[in-house]
């Protein structure tokens, strides 16, 4: 038999019962924060609740822009209209393969419906579909 500390798996496979329970998601947590200005006793109670049941940290990784938005251009000799079929410079053929057909407004709202929890995109889609757009 081996004694001493044994590092648990991260995330832990199973949580213990009752007072032995621990988080098993293995993710980071937000630090507990005291909120001043609350009614008497509520600030400490809120802090104690945060310590007892820590909230999950931000699970979305922070992404940095590869090039700052207002950075000087990396192609100063390229015409600003390059990539579109208007003006000087190469046309849309330099942008790679485009879809075989243009998207209609109905297509846009059909794709948008799954990301709109309000249901407004679906209402607009149904109206456009009924009118044949």
N, C-alpha and C positions, 0 to 999 in steps of 0.2 A: 504494500500500500504506500502511496506517495502522499506526503503532506505538503503544507505551504499553500501559497496563493496560486490559484489557477485562473488565468484570464478567460472570461467568458467569450463565446462567439459573438460577433457583432454583425447582424443583430442576434440577440438571444433567441434560441428556438422556441422556448416556452416560458411564460411568466408563472411565478409562484402564486400560491393562494393568499388571499387577504393581505395581512401586513407585509408579507414577503413579495408582493407583486411589484413588478418593475416594468418599465417600457420595453417593448420587444421590437420596436421599429428601428432602433439603432440610430435614428436620425438626430440632428442637432435640435436643441430647444432654445426658445427665447428666454433671456434672463428675466427674473422676476423684477418688477419695477414698482416702487412705491409711488402712488398718485396723490400729491398734496392737494388740499383744498376740498376734499370730500367731507361730508358730515362726520361728526365725532364717531370714531371707531370703524367707520367704513373703509378708510384708507388701509388700516392694518389688516382688516379682514380680507380685503381684496389682495393685498400682498401675500397673506398666508395661503389663500386659495391658489395663487400663482405658483407658490413654492410646492404645495401639495400635489398639484396636477399641472406640470409645466406644459406650455403650449409648444406645438411643433415649430421649428424654425422655418425659414424660407426654403422651400424645396426647389424653387426655380433657380437654376444657376445664373449668376450675374454675367451678362454678355457685354463685351466691349465692342464698340464699332471698330472695324478694321482701319478706317480712315475717318478722322473727325469731319463732321458735316461741313464746317466752314474752312477746311484746309485748302491751300492752294491746289490747283489741278496738277495731276501727275502727267498730263498729256497736253502741254501748252500749245503744241502745233496742230492739235486736232480741232476741226470745225465743230462748233457747238451743236449743229444739226446732224452730226454723224449718227447713223442708226435709225433715222426716220426718213420717210420718203418725201421730204420737203426740204428745199434749200440746198446749200452746198454740202459736200462731203458724201461719203458712202451711204447707201440707202439701207433699208431693213434687212437686206441679204447678209449683212455682217453680224446680225444679231443671232444667227443660228436658225434652226428649223422652227417654223411657226406652226400653229395648229392648222389643219386643213380647212377649217371654217371659222368664221368670226363668231364670237359669243354674242348672244342676244341678251336683252335686258332680262328676259325670263330665265335664261341660263344663270345669270348672276344671282338673281333672287333664289333660285332653286338651290344653289350652292351655299348661299348665305343663311338659309333657314336653319341649318343644323347648329349655327353659332349664335343664333338670336333667341335668348330665353324669353323675350317679351312676346314673341309670336307675330310681330309686325311684318317681318319679312315673308312669312307664310301667307298672310293676308294679301300683301301686294302681289306675291307670286300667283295666288289663286285668281286675283282680279286680272292680272296680265294674261294668264292662261285662258280664262274665259273669253277674253276679247281677242285672242289669237295673235298675241305679240310674240 
